[in-house]
Amino acid sequence: MADLDQQIEQARARLKDLQARASKQRRRDETRRKIIYGAAVLKLLEDSGGEKADRLLKLLQERITRDCDREFIGF
């Protein structure tokens, strides 16, 4: 019976480890996604001029609400 309890505990530990790895990978994926989207938006701002760039900047300014983020970006 003790052997079975030990196997159960080992399986629980492996499950917890796998869940932690999956969570860490999800965070990495989300960060990568944000970086890619951000780079794409910056490229759009560089490539489009005039009215399109102004509209895009206005949309970004409306959606970036954290004071520290707005200060960092220069809004």
CHARMM internal coordinates of N, CA and C (Angstrom, degrees):
IC EDIT
DIST 1 N 1 CA 1.4507
DIST 1 CA 1 C 1.5361
ANGL 1 N 1 CA 1 C 110.88
DIST 1 C 2 N 1.3408
ANGL 1 CA 1 C 2 N 116.12
DIHE 1 N 1 CA 1 C 2 N -38.66
DIST 2 N 2 CA 1.4560
ANGL 1 C 2 N 2 CA 120.25
DIHE 1 CA 1 C 2 N 2 CA 179.87
DIST 2 CA 2 C 1.5211
ANGL 2 N 2 CA 2 C 110.38
DIHE 1 C 2 N 2 CA 2 C -63.49
DIST 2 C 3 N 1.3443
ANGL 2 CA 2 C 3 N 115.79
DIHE 2 N 2 CA 2 C 3 N -36.26
DIST 3 N 3 CA 1.4640
ANGL 2 C 3 N 3 CA 120.37
DIHE 2 CA 2 C 3 N 3 CA 178.95
DIST 3 CA 3 C 1.5331
ANGL 3 N 3 CA 3 C 110.53
DIHE 2 C 3 N 3 CA 3 C -64.06
DIST 3 C 4 N 1.3027
ANGL 3 CA 3 C 4 N 116.68
DIHE 3 N 3 CA 3 C 4 N -40.06
DIST 4 N 4 CA 1.4600
ANGL 3 C 4 N 4 CA 121.79
DIHE 3 CA 3 C 4 N 4 CA 178.60
DIST 4 CA 4 C 1.5295
ANGL 4 N 4 CA 4 C 110.91
DIHE 3 C 4 N 4 CA 4 C -66.42
DIST 4 C 5 N 1.3361
ANGL 4 CA 4 C 5 N 116.63
DIHE 4 N 4 CA 4 C 5 N -41.37
DIST 5 N 5 CA 1.4695
ANGL 4 C 5 N 5 CA 120.43
DIHE 4 CA 4 C 5 N 5 CA 176.86
DIST 5 CA 5 C 1.5263
ANGL 5 N 5 CA 5 C 111.08
DIHE 4 C 5 N 5 CA 5 C -62.17
DIST 5 C 6 N 1.3260
ANGL 5 CA 5 C 6 N 115.84
DIHE 5 N 5 CA 5 C 6 N -39.66
DIST 6 N 6 CA 1.4634
ANGL 5 C 6 N 6 CA 120.29
DIHE 5 CA 5 C 6 N 6 CA 178.82
DIST 6 CA 6 C 1.5242
ANGL 6 N 6 CA 6 C 110.78
DIHE 5 C 6 N 6 CA 6 C -65.07
DIST 6 C 7 N 1.3206
ANGL 6 CA 6 C 7 N 117.43
DIHE 6 N 6 CA 6 C 7 N -40.85
DIST 7 N 7 CA 1.4660
ANGL 6 C 7 N 7 CA 121.36
DIHE 6 CA 6 C 7 N 7 CA 177.96
DIST 7 CA 7 C 1.5207
ANGL 7 N 7 CA 7 C 111.21
DIHE 6 C 7 N 7 CA 7 C -64.07
DIST 7 C 8 N 1.3132
ANGL 7 CA 7 C 8 N 116.38
DIHE 7 N 7 CA 7 C 8 N -38.71
DIST 8 N 8 CA 1.4640
ANGL 7 C 8 N 8 CA 120.91
DIHE 7 CA 7 C 8 N 8 CA 178.32
DIST 8 CA 8 C 1.5194
ANGL 8 N 8 CA 8 C 109.86
DIHE 7 C 8 N 8 CA 8 C -64.42
DIST 8 C 9 N 1.3149
ANGL 8 CA 8 C 9 N 117.60
DIHE 8 N 8 CA 8 C 9 N -44.64
DIST 9 N 9 CA 1.4670
ANGL 8 C 9 N 9 CA 121.19
DIHE 8 CA 8 C 9 N 9 CA 179.48
DIST 9 CA 9 C 1.5297
ANGL 9 N 9 CA 9 C 111.13
DIHE 8 C 9 N 9 CA 9 C -63.94
DIST 9 C 10 N 1.3170
ANGL 9 CA 9 C 10 N 116.99
DIHE 9 N 9 CA 9 C 10 N -39.83
DIST 10 N 10 CA 1.4655
ANGL 9 C 10 N 10 CA 120.87
DIHE 9 CA 9 C 10 N 10 CA 177.79
DIST 10 CA 10 C 1.5270
ANGL 10 N 10 CA 10 C 110.65
DIHE 9 C 10 N 10 CA 10 C -64.14
DIST 10 C 11 N 1.3263
ANGL 10 CA 10 C 11 N 115.91
DIHE 10 N 10 CA 10 C 11 N -40.78
DIST 11 N 11 CA 1.4672
ANGL 10 C 11 N 11 CA 119.95
DIHE 10 CA 10 C 11 N 11 CA 178.93
DIST 11 CA 11 C 1.5296
ANGL 11 N 11 CA 11 C 110.27
DIHE 10 C 11 N 11 CA 11 C -65.34
DIST 11 C 12 N 1.3127
ANGL 11 CA 11 C 12 N 116.63
DIHE 11 N 11 CA 11 C 12 N -39.93
DIST 12 N 12 CA 1.4724
ANGL 11 C 12 N 12 CA 120.42
DIHE 11 CA 11 C 12 N 12 CA 177.73
DIST 12 CA 12 C 1.5297
ANGL 12 N 12 CA 12 C 110.75
DIHE 11 C 12 N 12 CA 12 C -63.83
DIST 12 C 13 N 1.3262
ANGL 12 CA 12 C 13 N 116.08
DIHE 12 N 12 CA 12 C 13 N -41.30
DIST 13 N 13 CA 1.4689
ANGL 12 C 13 N 13 CA 120.27
DIHE 12 CA 12 C 13 N 13 CA 179.07
DIST 13 CA 13 C 1.5274
ANGL 13 N 13 CA 13 C 110.30
DIHE 12 C 13 N 13 CA 13 C -64.41
DIST 13 C 14 N 1.3349
ANGL 13 CA 13 C 14 N 117.11
DIHE 13 N 13 CA 13 C 14 N -42.22
DIST 14 N 14 CA 1.4755
ANGL 13 C 14 N 14 CA 120.50
DIHE 13 CA 13 C 14 N 14 CA 177.57
DIST 14 CA 14 C 1.5236
ANGL 14 N 14 CA 14 C 110.90
DIHE 13 C 14 N 14 CA 14 C -63.20
DIST 14 C 15 N 1.3314
ANGL 14 CA 14 C 15 N 116.82
DIHE 14 N 14 CA 14 C 15 N -41.39
DIST 15 N 15 CA 1.4576
ANGL 14 C 15 N 15 CA 121.26
DIHE 14 CA 14 C 15 N 15 CA 178.53
DIST 15 CA 15 C 1.5225
ANGL 15 N 15 CA 15 C 110.52
DIHE 14 C 15 N 15 CA 15 C -62.26
DIST 15 C 16 N 1.3243
ANGL 15 CA 15 C 16 N 116.77
DIHE 15 N 15 CA 15 C 16 N -44.93
DIST 16 N 16 CA 1.4611
ANGL 15 C 16 N 16 CA 120.71
DIHE 15 CA 15 C 16 N 16 CA 179.11
DIST 16 CA 16 C 1.5287
ANGL 16 N 16 CA 16 C 110.63
DIHE 15 C 16 N 16 CA 16 C -61.53
DIST 16 C 17 N 1.3258
ANGL 16 CA 16 C 17 N 117.15
DIHE 16 N 16 CA 16 C 17 N -41.56
DIST 17 N 17 CA 1.4613
ANGL 16 C 17 N 17 CA 121.84
DIHE 16 CA 16 C 17 N 17 CA 178.15
DIST 17 CA 17 C 1.5274
ANGL 17 N 17 CA 17 C 110.79
DIHE 16 C 17 N 17 CA 17 C -63.51
DIST 17 C 18 N 1.3172
ANGL 17 CA 17 C 18 N 116.78
DIHE 17 N 17 CA 17 C 18 N -44.75
DIST 18 N 18 CA 1.4681
ANGL 17 C 18 N 18 CA 120.43
DIHE 17 CA 17 C 18 N 18 CA 179.27
DIST 18 CA 18 C 1.5217
ANGL 18 N 18 CA 18 C 111.59
DIHE 17 C 18 N 18 CA 18 C -64.04
DIST 18 C 19 N 1.3287
ANGL 18 CA 18 C 19 N 117.03
DIHE 18 N 18 CA 18 C 19 N -38.30
DIST 19 N 19 CA 1.4592
ANGL 18 C 19 N 19 CA 120.27
DIHE 18 CA 18 C 19 N 19 CA 177.93
DIST 19 CA 19 C 1.5261
ANGL 19 N 19 CA 19 C 110.90
DIHE 18 C 19 N 19 CA 19 C -65.64
DIST 19 C 20 N 1.3306
ANGL 19 CA 19 C 20 N 116.82
DIHE 19 N 19 CA 19 C 20 N -39.57
DIST 20 N 20 CA 1.4625
ANGL 19 C 20 N 20 CA 120.76
DIHE 19 CA 19 C 20 N 20 CA 178.61
DIST 20 CA 20 C 1.5306
ANGL 20 N 20 CA 20 C 110.28
DIHE 19 C 20 N 20 CA 20 C -65.28
DIST 20 C 21 N 1.3211
ANGL 20 CA 20 C 21 N 116.58
DIHE 20 N 20 CA 20 C 21 N -42.00
DIST 21 N 21 CA 1.4712
ANGL 20 C 21 N 21 CA 120.02
DIHE 20 CA 20 C 21 N 21 CA 177.84
DIST 21 CA 21 C 1.5231
ANGL 21 N 21 CA 21 C 111.52
DIHE 20 C 21 N 21 CA 21 C -62.71
DIST 21 C 22 N 1.3212
ANGL 21 CA 21 C 22 N 116.21
DIHE 21 N 21 CA 21 C 22 N -42.26
DIST 22 N 22 CA 1.4693
ANGL 21 C 22 N 22 CA 120.35
DIHE 21 CA 21 C 22 N 22 CA 179.70
DIST 22 CA 22 C 1.5271
ANGL 22 N 22 CA 22 C 110.48
DIHE 21 C 22 N 22 CA 22 C -64.04
DIST 22 C 23 N 1.3126
ANGL 22 CA 22 C 23 N 116.77
DIHE 22 N 22 CA 22 C 23 N -40.75
DIST 23 N 23 CA 1.4636
ANGL 22 C 23 N 23 CA 120.79
DIHE 22 CA 22 C 23 N 23 CA 178.92
DIST 23 CA 23 C 1.5314
ANGL 23 N 23 CA 23 C 110.53
DIHE 22 C 23 N 23 CA 23 C -64.61
DIST 23 C 24 N 1.3109
ANGL 23 CA 23 C 24 N 116.75
DIHE 23 N 23 CA 23 C 24 N -42.62
DIST 24 N 24 CA 1.4587
ANGL 23 C 24 N 24 CA 121.39
DIHE 23 CA 23 C 24 N 24 CA 179.00
DIST 24 CA 24 C 1.5326
ANGL 24 N 24 CA 24 C 110.48
DIHE 23 C 24 N 24 CA 24 C -63.31
DIST 24 C 25 N 1.3270
ANGL 24 CA 24 C 25 N 117.22
DIHE 24 N 24 CA 24 C 25 N -40.57
DIST 25 N 25 CA 1.4644
ANGL 24 C 25 N 25 CA 120.86
DIHE 24 CA 24 C 25 N 25 CA 178.70
DIST 25 CA 25 C 1.5282
ANGL 25 N 25 CA 25 C 111.26
DIHE 24 C 25 N 25 CA 25 C -66.44
DIST 25 C 26 N 1.3368
ANGL 25 CA 25 C 26 N 117.00
DIHE 25 N 25 CA 25 C 26 N -38.44
DIST 26 N 26 CA 1.4648
ANGL 25 C 26 N 26 CA 119.92
DIHE 25 CA 25 C 26 N 26 CA 176.98
DIST 26 CA 26 C 1.5202
ANGL 26 N 26 CA 26 C 111.09
DIHE 25 C 26 N 26 CA 26 C -61.63
DIST 26 C 27 N 1.3363
ANGL 26 CA 26 C 27 N 116.92
DIHE 26 N 26 CA 26 C 27 N -41.58
DIST 27 N 27 CA 1.4712
ANGL 26 C 27 N 27 CA 120.37
DIHE 26 CA 26 C 27 N 27 CA 177.79
DIST 27 CA 27 C 1.5235
ANGL 27 N 27 CA 27 C 110.95
DIHE 26 C 27 N 27 CA 27 C -64.42
DIST 27 C 28 N 1.3227
ANGL 27 CA 27 C 28 N 117.07
DIHE 27 N 27 CA 27 C 28 N -42.18
DIST 28 N 28 CA 1.4665
ANGL 27 C 28 N 28 CA 120.51
DIHE 27 CA 27 C 28 N 28 CA 177.23
DIST 28 CA 28 C 1.5251
ANGL 28 N 28 CA 28 C 111.04
DIHE 27 C 28 N 28 CA 28 C -61.16
DIST 28 C 29 N 1.3229
ANGL 28 CA 28 C 29 N 115.64
DIHE 28 N 28 CA 28 C 29 N -44.49
DIST 29 N 29 CA 1.4667
ANGL 28 C 29 N 29 CA 120.05
DIHE 28 CA 28 C 29 N 29 CA -179.90
DIST 29 CA 29 C 1.5222
ANGL 29 N 29 CA 29 C 111.18
DIHE 28 C 29 N 29 CA 29 C -62.05
DIST 29 C 30 N 1.3290
ANGL 29 CA 29 C 30 N 116.62
DIHE 29 N 29 CA 29 C 30 N -42.66
DIST 30 N 30 CA 1.4642
ANGL 29 C 30 N 30 CA 120.88
DIHE 29 CA 29 C 30 N 30 CA -179.81
DIST 30 CA 30 C 1.5323
ANGL 30 N 30 CA 30 C 110.46
DIHE 29 C 30 N 30 CA 30 C -64.40
DIST 30 C 31 N 1.3186
ANGL 30 CA 30 C 31 N 116.54
DIHE 30 N 30 CA 30 C 31 N -41.87
DIST 31 N 31 CA 1.4677
ANGL 30 C 31 N 31 CA 120.20
DIHE 30 CA 30 C 31 N 31 CA 178.09
DIST 31 CA 31 C 1.5251
ANGL 31 N 31 CA 31 C 110.18
DIHE 30 C 31 N 31 CA 31 C -63.01
DIST 31 C 32 N 1.3149
ANGL 31 CA 31 C 32 N 116.53
DIHE 31 N 31 CA 31 C 32 N -44.74
DIST 32 N 32 CA 1.4760
ANGL 31 C 32 N 32 CA 120.12
DIHE 31 CA 31 C 32 N 32 CA 178.87
DIST 32 CA 32 C 1.5240
ANGL 32 N 32 CA 32 C 111.08
DIHE 31 C 32 N 32 CA 32 C -60.86
DIST 32 C 33 N 1.3368
ANGL 32 CA 32 C 33 N 116.03
DIHE 32 N 32 CA 32 C 33 N -42.84
DIST 33 N 33 CA 1.4659
ANGL 32 C 33 N 33 CA 121.23
DIHE 32 CA 32 C 33 N 33 CA 179.33
DIST 33 CA 33 C 1.5353
ANGL 33 N 33 CA 33 C 110.19
DIHE 32 C 33 N 33 CA 33 C -59.68
DIST 33 C 34 N 1.3206
ANGL 33 CA 33 C 34 N 116.68
DIHE 33 N 33 CA 33 C 34 N -44.36
DIST 34 N 34 CA 1.4683
ANGL 33 C 34 N 34 CA 120.91
DIHE 33 CA 33 C 34 N 34 CA -179.99
DIST 34 CA 34 C 1.5221
ANGL 34 N 34 CA 34 C 111.11
DIHE 33 C 34 N 34 CA 34 C -63.55
DIST 34 C 35 N 1.3148
ANGL 34 CA 34 C 35 N 116.71
DIHE 34 N 34 CA 34 C 35 N -40.96
DIST 35 N 35 CA 1.4654
ANGL 34 C 35 N 35 CA 120.45
DIHE 34 CA 34 C 35 N 35 CA 179.11
DIST 35 CA 35 C 1.5245
ANGL 35 N 35 CA 35 C 110.71
DIHE 34 C 35 N 35 CA 35 C -63.99
DIST 35 C 36 N 1.3205
ANGL 35 CA 35 C 36 N 116.49
DIHE 35 N 35 CA 35 C 36 N -43.65
DIST 36 N 36 CA 1.4712
ANGL 35 C 36 N 36 CA 120.45
DIHE 35 CA 35 C 36 N 36 CA -179.68
DIST 36 CA 36 C 1.5208
ANGL 36 N 36 CA 36 C 110.74
DIHE 35 C 36 N 36 CA 36 C -64.51
DIST 36 C 37 N 1.3383
ANGL 36 CA 36 C 37 N 116.89
DIHE 36 N 36 CA 36 C 37 N -46.22
DIST 37 N 37 CA 1.4685
ANGL 36 C 37 N 37 CA 119.85
DIHE 36 CA 36 C 37 N 37 CA 178.14
DIST 37 CA 37 C 1.5294
ANGL 37 N 37 CA 37 C 110.97
DIHE 36 C 37 N 37 CA 37 C -62.15
DIST 37 C 38 N 1.3248
ANGL 37 CA 37 C 38 N 116.56
DIHE 37 N 37 CA 37 C 38 N -42.09
DIST 38 N 38 CA 1.4585
ANGL 37 C 38 N 38 CA 120.34
DIHE 37 CA 37 C 38 N 38 CA 179.46
DIST 38 CA 38 C 1.5191
ANGL 38 N 38 CA 38 C 111.80
DIHE 37 C 38 N 38 CA 38 C -61.67
DIST 38 C 39 N 1.3274
ANGL 38 CA 38 C 39 N 116.38
DIHE 38 N 38 CA 38 C 39 N -43.11
DIST 39 N 39 CA 1.4626
ANGL 38 C 39 N 39 CA 120.25
DIHE 38 CA 38 C 39 N 39 CA 178.71
DIST 39 CA 39 C 1.5265
ANGL 39 N 39 CA 39 C 110.65
DIHE 38 C 39 N 39 CA 39 C -64.07
DIST 39 C 40 N 1.3184
ANGL 39 CA 39 C 40 N 116.65
DIHE 39 N 39 CA 39 C 40 N -38.24
DIST 40 N 40 CA 1.4643
ANGL 39 C 40 N 40 CA 120.55
DIHE 39 CA 39 C 40 N 40 CA 179.05
DIST 40 CA 40 C 1.5321
ANGL 40 N 40 CA 40 C 110.65
DIHE 39 C 40 N 40 CA 40 C -65.51
DIST 40 C 41 N 1.3206
ANGL 40 CA 40 C 41 N 116.82
DIHE 40 N 40 CA 40 C 41 N -41.64
DIST 41 N 41 CA 1.4687
ANGL 40 C 41 N 41 CA 120.38
DIHE 40 CA 40 C 41 N 41 CA 179.13
DIST 41 CA 41 C 1.5292
ANGL 41 N 41 CA 41 C 110.15
DIHE 40 C 41 N 41 CA 41 C -65.15
DIST 41 C 42 N 1.3305
ANGL 41 CA 41 C 42 N 117.23
DIHE 41 N 41 CA 41 C 42 N -42.66
DIST 42 N 42 CA 1.4633
ANGL 41 C 42 N 42 CA 120.00
DIHE 41 CA 41 C 42 N 42 CA 178.23
DIST 42 CA 42 C 1.5300
ANGL 42 N 42 CA 42 C 110.73
DIHE 41 C 42 N 42 CA 42 C -61.19
DIST 42 C 43 N 1.3202
ANGL 42 CA 42 C 43 N 116.60
DIHE 42 N 42 CA 42 C 43 N -40.72
DIST 43 N 43 CA 1.4709
ANGL 42 C 43 N 43 CA 120.30
DIHE 42 CA 42 C 43 N 43 CA 178.08
DIST 43 CA 43 C 1.5261
ANGL 43 N 43 CA 43 C 110.75
DIHE 42 C 43 N 43 CA 43 C -64.05
DIST 43 C 44 N 1.3291
ANGL 43 CA 43 C 44 N 116.59
DIHE 43 N 43 CA 43 C 44 N -40.50
DIST 44 N 44 CA 1.4679
ANGL 43 C 44 N 44 CA 120.25
DIHE 43 CA 43 C 44 N 44 CA 176.33
DIST 44 CA 44 C 1.5188
ANGL 44 N 44 CA 44 C 111.04
DIHE 43 C 44 N 44 CA 44 C -60.08
DIST 44 C 45 N 1.3229
ANGL 44 CA 44 C 45 N 116.52
DIHE 44 N 44 CA 44 C 45 N -42.94
DIST 45 N 45 CA 1.4639
ANGL 44 C 45 N 45 CA 120.22
DIHE 44 CA 44 C 45 N 45 CA 179.14
DIST 45 CA 45 C 1.5258
ANGL 45 N 45 CA 45 C 110.99
DIHE 44 C 45 N 45 CA 45 C -63.32
DIST 45 C 46 N 1.3212
ANGL 45 CA 45 C 46 N 117.06
DIHE 45 N 45 CA 45 C 46 N -39.37
DIST 46 N 46 CA 1.4631
ANGL 45 C 46 N 46 CA 120.34
DIHE 45 CA 45 C 46 N 46 CA 179.41
DIST 46 CA 46 C 1.5285
ANGL 46 N 46 CA 46 C 111.52
DIHE 45 C 46 N 46 CA 46 C -68.20
DIST 46 C 47 N 1.3267
ANGL 46 CA 46 C 47 N 115.95
DIHE 46 N 46 CA 46 C 47 N -41.61
DIST 47 N 47 CA 1.4661
ANGL 46 C 47 N 47 CA 120.75
DIHE 46 CA 46 C 47 N 47 CA -173.62
DIST 47 CA 47 C 1.5211
ANGL 47 N 47 CA 47 C 113.69
DIHE 46 C 47 N 47 CA 47 C -79.24
DIST 47 C 48 N 1.3268
ANGL 47 CA 47 C 48 N 116.15
DIHE 47 N 47 CA 47 C 48 N -35.84
DIST 48 N 48 CA 1.4552
ANGL 47 C 48 N 48 CA 118.66
DIHE 47 CA 47 C 48 N 48 CA -178.74
DIST 48 CA 48 C 1.5155
ANGL 48 N 48 CA 48 C 108.37
DIHE 47 C 48 N 48 CA 48 C -94.27
DIST 48 C 49 N 1.2657
ANGL 48 CA 48 C 49 N 115.45
DIHE 48 N 48 CA 48 C 49 N 137.10
DIST 49 N 49 CA 1.4579
ANGL 48 C 49 N 49 CA 118.91
DIHE 48 CA 48 C 49 N 49 CA -178.16
DIST 49 CA 49 C 1.5002
ANGL 49 N 49 CA 49 C 111.26
DIHE 48 C 49 N 49 CA 49 C -114.66
DIST 49 C 50 N 1.2888
ANGL 49 CA 49 C 50 N 114.59
DIHE 49 N 49 CA 49 C 50 N 172.68
DIST 50 N 50 CA 1.4567
ANGL 49 C 50 N 50 CA 121.57
DIHE 49 CA 49 C 50 N 50 CA 172.22
DIST 50 CA 50 C 1.4998
ANGL 50 N 50 CA 50 C 114.82
DIHE 49 C 50 N 50 CA 50 C 60.90
DIST 50 C 51 N 1.3291
ANGL 50 CA 50 C 51 N 114.37
DIHE 50 N 50 CA 50 C 51 N -125.59
DIST 51 N 51 CA 1.4593
ANGL 50 C 51 N 51 CA 121.47
DIHE 50 CA 50 C 51 N 51 CA -171.45
DIST 51 CA 51 C 1.5285
ANGL 51 N 51 CA 51 C 112.43
DIHE 50 C 51 N 51 CA 51 C -64.36
DIST 51 C 52 N 1.3255
ANGL 51 CA 51 C 52 N 117.64
DIHE 51 N 51 CA 51 C 52 N -40.42
DIST 52 N 52 CA 1.4706
ANGL 51 C 52 N 52 CA 119.80
DIHE 51 CA 51 C 52 N 52 CA 179.82
DIST 52 CA 52 C 1.5262
ANGL 52 N 52 CA 52 C 111.00
DIHE 51 C 52 N 52 CA 52 C -62.14
DIST 52 C 53 N 1.3078
ANGL 52 CA 52 C 53 N 116.93
DIHE 52 N 52 CA 52 C 53 N -45.60
DIST 53 N 53 CA 1.4618
ANGL 52 C 53 N 53 CA 120.91
DIHE 52 CA 52 C 53 N 53 CA 179.96
DIST 53 CA 53 C 1.5291
ANGL 53 N 53 CA 53 C 110.31
DIHE 52 C 53 N 53 CA 53 C -63.98
DIST 53 C 54 N 1.3224
ANGL 53 CA 53 C 54 N 116.61
DIHE 53 N 53 CA 53 C 54 N -40.83
DIST 54 N 54 CA 1.4672
ANGL 53 C 54 N 54 CA 120.49
DIHE 53 CA 53 C 54 N 54 CA 178.85
DIST 54 CA 54 C 1.5206
ANGL 54 N 54 CA 54 C 111.50
DIHE 53 C 54 N 54 CA 54 C -62.33
DIST 54 C 55 N 1.3373
ANGL 54 CA 54 C 55 N 116.96
DIHE 54 N 54 CA 54 C 55 N -42.21
DIST 55 N 55 CA 1.4704
ANGL 54 C 55 N 55 CA 120.20
DIHE 54 CA 54 C 55 N 55 CA 179.53
DIST 55 CA 55 C 1.5239
ANGL 55 N 55 CA 55 C 110.86
DIHE 54 C 55 N 55 CA 55 C -65.63
DIST 55 C 56 N 1.3370
ANGL 55 CA 55 C 56 N 115.83
DIHE 55 N 55 CA 55 C 56 N -42.47
DIST 56 N 56 CA 1.4555
ANGL 55 C 56 N 56 CA 119.49
DIHE 55 CA 55 C 56 N 56 CA 179.79
DIST 56 CA 56 C 1.5284
ANGL 56 N 56 CA 56 C 110.76
DIHE 55 C 56 N 56 CA 56 C -64.45
DIST 56 C 57 N 1.2962
ANGL 56 CA 56 C 57 N 117.69
DIHE 56 N 56 CA 56 C 57 N -42.66
DIST 57 N 57 CA 1.4665
ANGL 56 C 57 N 57 CA 120.49
DIHE 56 CA 56 C 57 N 57 CA 177.15
DIST 57 CA 57 C 1.5232
ANGL 57 N 57 CA 57 C 111.56
DIHE 56 C 57 N 57 CA 57 C -62.03
DIST 57 C 58 N 1.3339
ANGL 57 CA 57 C 58 N 116.53
DIHE 57 N 57 CA 57 C 58 N -39.20
DIST 58 N 58 CA 1.4630
ANGL 57 C 58 N 58 CA 120.03
DIHE 57 CA 57 C 58 N 58 CA 178.67
DIST 58 CA 58 C 1.5336
ANGL 58 N 58 CA 58 C 110.69
DIHE 57 C 58 N 58 CA 58 C -63.93
DIST 58 C 59 N 1.3331
ANGL 58 CA 58 C 59 N 116.12
DIHE 58 N 58 CA 58 C 59 N -42.37
DIST 59 N 59 CA 1.4695
ANGL 58 C 59 N 59 CA 119.80
DIHE 58 CA 58 C 59 N 59 CA 177.68
DIST 59 CA 59 C 1.5253
ANGL 59 N 59 CA 59 C 110.94
DIHE 58 C 59 N 59 CA 59 C -61.93
DIST 59 C 60 N 1.3104
ANGL 59 CA 59 C 60 N 116.17
DIHE 59 N 59 CA 59 C 60 N -42.19
DIST 60 N 60 CA 1.4653
ANGL 59 C 60 N 60 CA 119.74
DIHE 59 CA 59 C 60 N 60 CA 179.42
DIST 60 CA 60 C 1.5235
ANGL 60 N 60 CA 60 C 110.86
DIHE 59 C 60 N 60 CA 60 C -65.04
DIST 60 C 61 N 1.3177
ANGL 60 CA 60 C 61 N 116.74
DIHE 60 N 60 CA 60 C 61 N -43.01
DIST 61 N 61 CA 1.4663
ANGL 60 C 61 N 61 CA 120.61
DIHE 60 CA 60 C 61 N 61 CA -179.75
DIST 61 CA 61 C 1.5181
ANGL 61 N 61 CA 61 C 111.38
DIHE 60 C 61 N 61 CA 61 C -61.15
DIST 61 C 62 N 1.3297
ANGL 61 CA 61 C 62 N 116.55
DIHE 61 N 61 CA 61 C 62 N -35.55
DIST 62 N 62 CA 1.4670
ANGL 61 C 62 N 62 CA 120.18
DIHE 61 CA 61 C 62 N 62 CA -179.94
DIST 62 CA 62 C 1.5266
ANGL 62 N 62 CA 62 C 111.65
DIHE 61 C 62 N 62 CA 62 C -70.34
DIST 62 C 63 N 1.3150
ANGL 62 CA 62 C 63 N 116.25
DIHE 62 N 62 CA 62 C 63 N -30.13
DIST 63 N 63 CA 1.4608
ANGL 62 C 63 N 63 CA 119.74
DIHE 62 CA 62 C 63 N 63 CA -173.49
DIST 63 CA 63 C 1.5215
ANGL 63 N 63 CA 63 C 114.49
DIHE 62 C 63 N 63 CA 63 C -96.62
DIST 63 C 64 N 1.3104
ANGL 63 CA 63 C 64 N 117.56
DIHE 63 N 63 CA 63 C 64 N -16.65
DIST 64 N 64 CA 1.4588
ANGL 63 C 64 N 64 CA 120.44
DIHE 63 CA 63 C 64 N 64 CA 176.01
DIST 64 CA 64 C 1.5233
ANGL 64 N 64 CA 64 C 106.69
DIHE 63 C 64 N 64 CA 64 C -90.75
DIST 64 C 65 N 1.3302
ANGL 64 CA 64 C 65 N 115.28
DIHE 64 N 64 CA 64 C 65 N 106.99
DIST 65 N 65 CA 1.4631
ANGL 64 C 65 N 65 CA 119.68
DIHE 64 CA 64 C 65 N 65 CA -169.23
DIST 65 CA 65 C 1.5185
ANGL 65 N 65 CA 65 C 113.92
DIHE 64 C 65 N 65 CA 65 C -109.80
DIST 65 C 66 N 1.3159
ANGL 65 CA 65 C 66 N 118.31
DIHE 65 N 65 CA 65 C 66 N -22.35
DIST 66 N 66 CA 1.4695
ANGL 65 C 66 N 66 CA 119.36
DIHE 65 CA 65 C 66 N 66 CA -179.34
DIST 66 CA 66 C 1.5196
ANGL 66 N 66 CA 66 C 109.45
DIHE 65 C 66 N 66 CA 66 C -71.19
DIST 66 C 67 N 1.3321
ANGL 66 CA 66 C 67 N 115.29
DIHE 66 N 66 CA 66 C 67 N 130.68
DIST 67 N 67 CA 1.4638
ANGL 66 C 67 N 67 CA 120.74
DIHE 66 CA 66 C 67 N 67 CA -177.00
DIST 67 CA 67 C 1.5199
ANGL 67 N 67 CA 67 C 112.32
DIHE 66 C 67 N 67 CA 67 C -57.38
DIST 67 C 68 N 1.3399
ANGL 67 CA 67 C 68 N 117.43
DIHE 67 N 67 CA 67 C 68 N -43.22
DIST 68 N 68 CA 1.4640
ANGL 67 C 68 N 68 CA 119.41
DIHE 67 CA 67 C 68 N 68 CA -178.55
DIST 68 CA 68 C 1.5265
ANGL 68 N 68 CA 68 C 111.01
DIHE 67 C 68 N 68 CA 68 C -65.74
DIST 68 C 69 N 1.3420
ANGL 68 CA 68 C 69 N 117.70
DIHE 68 N 68 CA 68 C 69 N -34.62
DIST 69 N 69 CA 1.4657
ANGL 68 C 69 N 69 CA 120.98
DIHE 68 CA 68 C 69 N 69 CA 177.46
DIST 69 CA 69 C 1.5235
ANGL 69 N 69 CA 69 C 110.61
DIHE 68 C 69 N 69 CA 69 C -69.58
DIST 69 C 70 N 1.3220
ANGL 69 CA 69 C 70 N 116.15
DIHE 69 N 69 CA 69 C 70 N -42.99
DIST 70 N 70 CA 1.4698
ANGL 69 C 70 N 70 CA 119.98
DIHE 69 CA 69 C 70 N 70 CA 179.65
DIST 70 CA 70 C 1.5349
ANGL 70 N 70 CA 70 C 110.28
DIHE 69 C 70 N 70 CA 70 C -62.84
DIST 70 C 71 N 1.3147
ANGL 70 CA 70 C 71 N 116.09
DIHE 70 N 70 CA 70 C 71 N -40.50
DIST 71 N 71 CA 1.4645
ANGL 70 C 71 N 71 CA 119.69
DIHE 70 CA 70 C 71 N 71 CA 179.33
DIST 71 CA 71 C 1.5439
ANGL 71 N 71 CA 71 C 110.50
DIHE 70 C 71 N 71 CA 71 C -66.06
DIST 71 C 72 N 1.3158
ANGL 71 CA 71 C 72 N 116.50
DIHE 71 N 71 CA 71 C 72 N -42.98
DIST 72 N 72 CA 1.4617
ANGL 71 C 72 N 72 CA 121.27
DIHE 71 CA 71 C 72 N 72 CA -179.62
DIST 72 CA 72 C 1.5354
ANGL 72 N 72 CA 72 C 111.02
DIHE 71 C 72 N 72 CA 72 C -61.13
DIST 72 C 73 N 1.3420
ANGL 72 CA 72 C 73 N 116.30
DIHE 72 N 72 CA 72 C 73 N -43.00
DIST 73 N 73 CA 1.4665
ANGL 72 C 73 N 73 CA 121.47
DIHE 72 CA 72 C 73 N 73 CA -179.04
DIST 73 CA 73 C 1.5249
ANGL 73 N 73 CA 73 C 110.93
DIHE 72 C 73 N 73 CA 73 C -73.00
DIST 73 C 74 N 1.3284
ANGL 73 CA 73 C 74 N 116.27
DIHE 73 N 73 CA 73 C 74 N -28.88
DIST 74 N 74 CA 1.4518
ANGL 73 C 74 N 74 CA 119.73
DIHE 73 CA 73 C 74 N 74 CA -179.57
DIST 74 CA 74 C 1.5225
ANGL 74 N 74 CA 74 C 113.47
DIHE 73 C 74 N 74 CA 74 C 100.33
DIST 74 C 75 N 1.3190
ANGL 74 CA 74 C 75 N 116.24
DIHE 74 N 74 CA 74 C 75 N 25.66
DIST 75 N 75 CA 1.4724
ANGL 74 C 75 N 75 CA 120.39
DIHE 74 CA 74 C 75 N 75 CA 178.89
DIST 75 CA 75 C 1.5038
ANGL 75 N 75 CA 75 C 110.27
DIHE 74 C 75 N 75 CA 75 C -87.00
END
COOR INIT
IC SEED 1 N 1 CA 1 C
IC BUILD
